[in-house]
């Protein structure tokens, strides 16, 4: 049997699956065009390069059908989305118990996210998708863990009048810190989420506060309109959208035929 070096353009083209032949023709690289390329300088080498680039051929010259048209398996990118989404949910959920320290949980869970991000094989746009997904995850867990209590109080909190209680004091890194506390209508005593430097001067006075009826988060002095966090919320929504769209984009781009390089070889 003749080797690829000894076979004609017609024979090489005839050996391609019919579907591949049609796709080459749609790309303007049908048999007449391949014959034209073969008739030029170093023609047969260029023809073999075109067919190899198009089919994603292996070093031995045998076409890899699984990589036809640059097709990318869906599961590796779906796995990236699932790992990133679950890690982000666990991080934000942990803020119920450890507050802003949940950011450290997010960073720790980021290790498997980054590992999974670099598992899919290279394809068109894969490198950009990896870094964009990693950046979106970091934004989501770092910003989200800091503002989770604010968003929760905006959504589920109740406004009520509280009484400023005697502050608590604690030594931190050699400095005496003051922590404001309030007494709720049920008589329970709580530190507030955002400390007020002058709280010691207002002991016994009443003030508005937003209180979590379930007790997951500490109260915040002021009304719901004072809570803030809206801009950060939109930033995190954008990061969450990127976690969904980036892996999907990698699959779509990777499944498009690699016309650019093929046509470049034919020119």
HELIX and SHEET records of a PDB file:
HELIX    1   1 UNK A    4  UNK A    6  5                                   3    
HELIX    2   2 UNK A    9  UNK A   14  1                                   6    
HELIX    3   3 UNK A   18  UNK A   26  1                                   9    
HELIX    4   4 UNK A   31  UNK A   39  1                                   9    
HELIX    5   5 UNK A   43  UNK A   55  1                                  13    
HELIX    6   6 UNK A   65  UNK A   70  5                                   6    
HELIX    7   7 UNK A   74  UNK A   98  1                                  25    
HELIX    8   8 UNK A   99  UNK A  101  5                                   3    
HELIX    9   9 UNK A  102  UNK A  117  1                                  16    
HELIX   10  10 UNK A  126  UNK A  156  1                                  31    
HELIX   11  11 UNK A  199  UNK A  202  5                                   4    
HELIX   12  12 UNK A  224  UNK A  226  5                                   3    
HELIX   13  13 UNK A  230  UNK A  254  1                                  25    
HELIX   14  14 UNK A  259  UNK A  266  1                                   8    
SHEET    1   A 5 UNK A 189  UNK A 191  0                                        
SHEET    2   A 5 UNK A 175  UNK A 183 -1                                        
SHEET    3   A 5 UNK A 158  UNK A 172 -1                                        
SHEET    4   A 5 UNK A 206  UNK A 211 -1                                        
SHEET    5   A 5 UNK A 220  UNK A 221 -1                                        
END                                                                             
